[in-house]
Amino acid sequence: EPRDVIAVRDRPLMLDCNVQGQEPIQITWRKNGVPLTIGRRVQVLANGTLWIHSFQKRKEGGDADTGEYDCAAQNRFGMLLSRKAKVLLASLPKFHTHPTSMVVDEGGVARFQCQISGIPEANITWEKDRVPLSTGDNRYTLLPMGVLQVTAVRQADVGGFRCVATNIANTRYSHEAVLNITGGASRTYKEPVILSGPQNLTITVHQTAILECIATGNPKPIVSWSRLDGRSIGVEGIQVLGTGNLMISDVSLQHSGVYVCAANRPGTRMRRTALGRLVVQAPPEFLQWPQSVSKPAGGSAVFTCVAQGVPEPHLIWLKNGKVLMPGHNVKLTNNNSTLALTRISSEDEAIYQCIAENSAGSNQASARLAVAQAKDLPAAPQGLTASVLSTSALQMAWSQPPAEVTDAIIGYVLHIRKIGEPDSLELQEAISKGAFRHDVNNLEPATTYSLYLKAYSPLGASQQSGTVVATTLGGVPTPPTFFTKVVNSSALQVLWELPSKAGKAEGFRLSYRRVPNADFRGPVQLPCHVNAHVLSDLEPGAVYEVKLVAYNGNGESDCSKRLVSLAEEGTSAQNTGENAPCQCRDGEASLGSIVIGIHIGTACIIFCVIFLVFGYRRSLFCGQGTQDSWSVPSDNAGHNGVHKEATNGGRMQPVPQEALCPAQCQVVIEQHSSGLPGTSTG
């Protein structure tokens, strides 16, 4: 693919585009998204390389040759687009920062800086008195960003200093700065001062980072580095330039952070600090690439493209070199990392590309979608059966297709799923083309599985075979726990709990009968994911017995039974078996009941008064008695003569609602009033 390049004016430029694929392949080039005009000055060579005879800063009647170039390769299967290559013109304008003259005490520190923006970045060297500065003197530190540091200055350093910037476009000289020295070495105390601390810096992984830190003071301060987050800077690739500049070679994402330069006065805790942030970026890298697939017309295809980088890459999709937008059968999800095509037709056959871009660079991956017509695909496997081998194994078998069909098949894929599980948890096992029997192992005991088979050819997959349901050995399901709810006078709803794990029940069978009839109606067969059913057209006011079992390939569970009364509103809870009607209606009250209630209340009041009177008289006669004479005899359990039942305020002990019938069926008698609030059809 073409790479980023810096071109020189009036010199030739070549951009590579080497493509492999089925011939014939046509290669075209674009600049800034517009097809290039091919002529004598701009040509495409036989190997696809773009050749510009003389690179121009600005063409007559047109733009300069600088821009973003990409190549497109097309054959009968589709079009593939290369990455975008940035082409810049080499240049070296004038200095925008010149070094400034300065006066320094002998033994002190001098710092000069110049700045220039070049394409490519200029190499900066220094001259003293128009002679290249000797790099053998370790008192001189040259930093790539145009900084010259001179430590322990002396009279021999007096002179003029200037920058020399050079790149492939030009060479330029800065203004000259004069260094002067005053007096001898200073003996007065001076607090540490950081002349220049680290600047915020953004670079790409594998580059070199240089963080400047130069300090002065008397005595000479000690420069140290640390990270603001407390993490260790490490030692690998770390180097100190001069008296305190930090250089990190081959930076990685882990080097990102805030760095602290500290200038410490020797023997004390006095120090000065300066901070700088280092940001390390990484161009996009693919963690998952889209895979080429062949799908039948009318089917669906999904391409997945996962990329990482710093900052987070932005993903776009291309179809035959053109940006793909969501449409009637195109869906982009998960921040564009998933491309789904539905209702595929021949128009969707193309090369699809995933482009990942961020400020550090770009990357691309591609895949082809081939649309196979139904006549080109193998027929669905026939005669699929399942035999139970053990608690953890099943044996699958299917019919051998005719020889002319077998020749086109490259293999089979068996799809395995616990019944009731979502399709996303499906397991798949590949089977060779010559096998027509396959053992499925490592299954769970007493678990029901749904299985089907597909045949594959180079063009894609067949339709799926018939689905087979089979249960491993290990027992029948546990009895389902269920309860009932009266919907109205002729309907009731049965609800039950589903097994906690998928595959533990193939389904449920629901039966019911009107008491005292002996025969059950049904059973109503229900799938494993259903947990409610409404029985309707029942006889109003009757009592019904409901029975529910769970089943799998090994048989049925024990049954649970419940008796449910459909008595009319107002029916007493104790008339479940006799269905005695009651003539009471809401809002009506019997006059006799009111009179009886008044008499009972009066009798209770009289009884309480008599009890209090006799209790008072006894206290007068027996006031001198001991506490023991008033105590109530205790029973053997240590209670004061009052039976435990009495302490409950007369409440009846709850009677177990479920009892095991002779046929190991749990029977529960329930009574409901169809007029209770909250009753619904479910």
ZIJO-V385796 format. One record per residue. NEAR is the number of other C-alpha atoms within 8 Angstrom. Layout:
BEGIN
near->NEAR
near->NEAR
END
This chain:
BEGIN
near->7
near->13
near->9
near->7
near->8
near->10
near->11
near->11
near->10
near->7
near->9
near->10
near->10
near->8
near->9
near->10
near->12
near->8
near->6
near->4
near->5
near->6
near->5
near->5
near->9
near->7
near->9
near->10
near->11
near->12
near->11
near->7
near->7
near->6
near->8
near->8
near->5
near->8
near->6
near->5
near->8
near->11
near->10
near->10
near->8
near->5
near->6
near->11
near->12
near->13
near->12
near->11
near->9
near->10
near->13
near->9
near->9
near->8
near->9
near->5
near->4
near->6
near->7
near->8
near->10
near->9
near->9
near->11
near->14
near->13
near->13
near->13
near->12
near->11
near->11
near->4
near->9
near->10
near->13
near->13
near->11
near->11
near->11
near->9
near->11
near->11
near->13
near->10
near->11
near->13
near->10
near->14
near->7
near->6
near->11
near->7
near->8
near->11
near->14
near->9
near->7
near->9
near->8
near->12
near->12
near->14
near->11
near->11
near->12
near->10
near->8
near->9
near->11
near->13
near->10
near->12
near->9
near->11
near->13
near->9
near->7
near->12
near->8
near->11
near->11
near->11
near->12
near->11
near->7
near->8
near->6
near->8
near->8
near->5
near->7
near->4
near->6
near->7
near->9
near->11
near->11
near->9
near->8
near->7
near->6
near->12
near->11
near->12
near->12
near->11
near->10
near->9
near->14
near->9
near->7
near->4
near->7
near->10
near->9
near->11
near->14
near->14
near->15
near->12
near->12
near->11
near->13
near->8
near->10
near->8
near->9
near->10
near->8
near->11
near->8
near->11
near->11
near->11
near->13
near->9
near->12
near->8
near->6
near->7
near->8
near->8
near->5
near->5
near->7
near->7
near->7
near->15
near->9
near->13
near->8
near->8
near->13
near->13
near->9
near->8
near->9
near->8
near->10
near->11
near->11
near->8
near->9
near->9
near->10
near->9
near->11
near->11
near->14
near->12
near->13
near->12
near->11
near->12
near->8
near->9
near->13
near->9
near->13
near->9
near->9
near->11
near->12
near->9
near->6
near->6
near->7
near->6
near->7
near->5
near->6
near->4
near->8
near->10
near->8
near->9
near->9
near->9
near->7
near->11
near->12
near->13
near->13
near->11
near->10
near->9
near->14
near->9
near->9
near->5
near->10
near->10
near->10
near->11
near->13
near->12
near->14
near->12
near->15
near->14
near->14
near->8
near->4
near->6
near->6
near->6
near->9
near->10
near->9
near->10
near->11
near->13
near->12
near->13
near->11
near->14
near->13
near->12
near->14
near->16
near->8
near->9
near->8
near->8
near->10
near->11
near->9
near->8
near->10
near->12
near->15
near->13
near->12
near->8
near->9
near->10
near->10
near->8
near->9
near->11
near->12
near->9
near->11
near->10
near->12
near->12
near->9
near->7
near->12
near->7
near->11
near->10
near->12
near->12
near->12
near->12
near->11
near->6
near->8
near->8
near->6
near->8
near->6
near->4
near->10
near->11
near->9
near->11
near->8
near->6
near->7
near->10
near->11
near->12
near->12
near->12
near->11
near->10
near->9
near->16
near->9
near->7
near->6
near->8
near->12
near->13
near->14
near->14
near->15
near->13
near->12
near->13
near->13
near->14
near->6
near->12
near->9
near->11
near->11
near->10
near->9
near->12
near->11
near->12
near->13
near->11
near->13
near->12
near->8
near->7
near->5
near->7
near->14
near->13
near->8
near->11
near->13
near->9
near->8
near->15
near->8
near->11
near->8
near->11
near->10
near->8
near->11
near->12
near->13
near->14
near->12
near->12
near->11
near->11
near->9
near->5
near->8
near->6
near->6
near->6
near->10
near->9
near->7
near->9
near->13
near->11
near->12
near->13
near->12
near->12
near->11
near->11
near->12
near->12
near->11
near->8
near->10
near->6
near->6
near->4
near->7
near->11
near->7
near->8
near->7
near->8
near->10
near->8
near->9
near->5
near->7
near->8
near->8
near->9
near->8
near->9
near->7
near->6
near->10
near->8
near->9
near->14
near->15
near->16
near->12
near->12
near->11
near->13
near->14
near->14
near->17
near->15
near->12
near->8
near->11
near->12
near->13
near->11
near->8
near->10
near->11
near->9
near->8
near->10
near->9
near->12
near->12
near->18
near->13
near->8
near->7
near->12
near->12
near->7
near->10
near->13
near->7
near->10
near->8
near->9
near->9
near->13
near->12
near->8
near->13
near->12
near->12
near->13
near->14
near->12
near->10
near->10
near->8
near->9
near->8
near->4
near->5
near->11
near->12
near->11
near->14
near->13
near->12
near->13
near->12
near->13
near->12
near->12
near->12
near->10
near->9
near->4
near->7
near->6
near->5
near->10
near->7
near->7
near->9
near->7
near->8
near->9
near->8
near->12
near->7
near->7
near->9
near->8
near->7
near->9
near->9
near->7
near->6
near->9
near->8
near->9
near->11
near->12
near->14
near->12
near->12
near->12
near->11
near->13
near->14
near->15
near->15
near->15
near->10
near->11
near->8
near->10
near->11
near->9
near->12
near->14
near->12
near->13
near->12
near->13
near->12
near->18
near->15
near->11
near->7
near->8
near->12
near->7
near->7
near->5
near->9
near->11
near->6
near->5
near->11
near->6
near->6
near->7
near->4
near->7
near->6
near->4
near->4
near->6
near->7
near->6
near->6
near->6
near->8
near->9
near->8
near->8
near->8
near->8
near->8
near->8
near->8
near->8
near->8
near->8
near->8
near->8
near->8
near->8
near->8
near->8
near->8
near->8
near->8
near->8
near->8
near->8
near->8
near->9
near->8
near->7
near->7
near->7
near->7
near->5
near->7
near->6
near->6
near->5
near->6
near->7
near->7
near->6
near->6
near->9
near->8
near->5
near->5
near->6
near->9
near->9
near->8
near->7
near->7
near->6
near->9
near->8
near->8
near->7
near->6
near->7
near->6
near->4
near->5
near->4
near->4
near->5
near->7
near->8
near->8
near->9
near->8
near->5
near->5
near->8
near->11
near->12
near->13
near->10
near->9
near->8
near->9
near->12
near->12
near->13
near->6
near->7
near->4
near->4
near->10
near->5
near->7
near->3
END
